[in-house]
Amino acid sequence: MDDGLVESYFWDAHAEYFSPWLAEQETDADALAETLERLPAVAGDWMEAPAEFSIPDSLRARVECGQMVIREASVAFLAIPKHTSTLYTAKVPLPVLEKVAGA
């Protein structure tokens, strides 16, 4: 343990990045946008997706590198999707992580 540690970065490929802007067909993007709008909020801007929630392959972003950023009360993910600049997710708050982990 390092009491002076503020955050720690790990190479990680667990997060899947997706975007309606990747859609080859506008209907895929519209369907995703509608689904996201119906999801209930769980903490701030975070939403909880039902178990059957899925993202069409056409909307998944290929990532050149992915990192998980661990902080005292949250986790964030960093990625560089193909042919774009760096993308950070919002911080995933500790209560959301605990809920997902079943704590």
Secondary structure, 3 states (H helix, E strand, C coil): CCCCCCEEEEECCCCCCECHHHCCCHHHHHHHHHHHHHCCEEECCEECCCCCCCCCHHHECCEEEEEEEEECCEEEEEEEECCCCCEECCCEEHHHHHHHHCC
